[in-house]
Amino acid sequence: MMIEPRSTATIRALASLAELSANQLEEGVSVEEVIATLRKAAEAVKSVVEAEEEAEWAAEEEAADLAQDLTPMDLSESEDEDDVETENDQPVLNAG
């Protein structure tokens, strides 16, 4: 499965890598060395993409948490008042 580039910078980096590889082959660098360079670049690109995905996931989680915090709550009295514990006739609220 190939990961689709997400930014102009990623596309430019891949284009530069292709150009570098072509230049290395023209200069007589061994195919094995070019392959090693390509593999290192692939790992670097994967790590950047994974970091971007993790940051995106974290931002989505933070937004979901914020949305949960901003969800209106029904604070009207309970129909079953036996569920509310009292201490000195004062309701004890559970903030959990």
Secondary structure, DSSP 8 states (H G I E B T S, - for coil): ------SHHHHHHHHHHHHHHHHHHHTT--HHHHHHHHHHHHHHHHHHHHHHHHHHHHHHHHHHHHHHHTS----S--S-GGGS-EETTEE-----
